[in-house]
């Protein structure tokens, strides 16, 4: 809402909804599954995944996702 009307100067007090994403792969496609899992782990560690999430969703990754490693 602040983007649409900056004069409001609204402050976020709490998160109404968290969005979690998932990737589906064909059963038995372990190479792709492992590549995706490695990419996720690497980008969780270097902060890129949080950066992408924050860019699209507007908040940091939920703790449940960060701690699910």
N, C-alpha and C positions, 0 to 999 in steps of 0.2 A: 504494500500500500504506500510505503514511503517513496518507492520509485515512481508511482503514478502521481503522487501529491506530496512533494518534499516539505511543503509548508506545515504538514501535520506533525512532523518530527516524532513519529511513533517509536516506541521502544519495545522490543520483544521481551516478554516476561517469561514465557514458557513455550515449549514445543508441543503443538497439537498432534502431530503425526510424524512418525519416522518412516522412511522409505527404505526397504531392503530389496536388493536386486539379486537375481540368480542367473546362472548360465546353464543351459541344458546341453548335454552332449550325447551323442549316440552311444548306446550301451556297448561296452567293449573298446571304445576309442580312448584307451588309456594314455596314448601319447598326447592327444589334445587336452584331455583332462589334466594331466600333469603339467603341461605348458601353462594352462590357465591358472592352476593353483600356484605355480612358481611365480607367474606374473603378479598375481594378487599379493602374495607374501612379500615380494620385492618392493612393490609399490605401496604397501602398507608401511613397511620399514622406512622408505625414503620420503614418505609424506605425500607422494603424488596422488594416491587414491583418495586421500582426505581432501586434497586440493580440488580434484575433479568433482567429488561429491558436493563440496561446499559451493563450487561454481554453479552447479546445476540445481541443488536443493536449497542452498542458502544457510546451512548449518554444518557443523562438523559431523563426521561419521559417528553413529551411535556407539557407545562403549561396548555394547554386546558384540558388535562386528569387530572392533579393534581387539577385544579380549578373546575372540573365538579362535585365534591362531592356534 
